[in-house]
């Protein structure tokens, strides 16, 4: 068994006294953080991490003191301020790690399937909430061998502490490369736009710039109107994936499927798209397959036979798709900040867009990626995410309805980039990372995260609405295969190189 060791911290000029005097302590929670305490969106982030070695709980606890506990939000209570109308504020407290780190000891002789044991354990966590009498996070260490890992760690954090990108930054600041134990992980580099030349072009150059600005404002106006119409009355089509009101408080079944990042990049390069475009296209194809099967089972007289198009026409199915408003994780300044664990800024600096998904059976599998690429390009030329963030900050003036996450959409969708190579966390080599949420006002959430040469697709579902999430995982995997095969068949990539 590989020996684990304590994390060797990268040097920082910050000291503990500076960390403890964080300006957040004693301050009220931000409007976005309070939003995650709403009854229909009391959201927790849950991160399942597979390791290639058994976990040493004492090593993990020792490292938590020098990492997580140096983050004020992991060492603060959320306390109602009676002098300010009961508004929650951050209050420093002493942290007893025994209240946060759980090390269950299952009787392996009684465990029929280790994979199902872990899946059930995570599902049972979604039935519970963390007491507000302690900082709202906990860590569960399961030394049980599954088909994908030698052990599993489960980190649960209330979403008011931070969003996916800030928690990913914290996780990566606690990690090191397997190939270089003293080096931070490498993040996907952000693409810097080439500045427009001012030496030529003259009037045409200015006209293009003006047109681009006007297009952004026009798109934003259209998206804001659509957002308001959605909040008022425009609901998604009632499909087997659409949850009823109140679904935010139901338990979740969390499953994941690992696919090849190389396959996704193959399609990405052939289609001149982004990884997000490809994964949205794959998701559209998978949801179409899944719904076609569901509608087919309800048809009588053999109408639902395999191969038939059983989908109703004009299905309106949209995702609440989250957008990070921080500098991209691969930004050089952000990477430098990560060198100091105490300087990683937690919080919820996110907006969201209403992203329409095309639900249809396509003869050409690449059409799913083409439509995702077109919609993605359109959503990049809008300030919708900034508007929804602004609404969250000011909803107290408009009423909760206008600032809450929309319940009219069918699913939540999120995509977070991860490290480009194998990493260790507290000396334990990581096999996979599977983050998702529960408590959201939708019956389905699909989260995509990259790690080394893999992509992990994580589903968080209400089993009353989606009773067969593993089948949906199969549809996602099969859809990627069909899209990849279509790229190769059409000669869009050099098969010999591939």
Helices and strands as residue ranges (DSSP letters): H 16-20, H 31-35, G 39-41, E 44-51, H 57-66, G 68-70, G 72-74, E 76-81, G 82-84, E 87-92, G 97-99, E 101-102, G 108-110, H 114-125, E 137-142, E 151-158, H 164-173, E 175-177, H 203-232, G 247-249, E 253-260, H 261-271, H 275-297, E 317-324, H 332-337, G 341-343, E 350-357, H 366-380, H 384-398, H 400-403, E 411-416, E 423-425, E 428-438, E 444-451, E 454-461, H 469-489
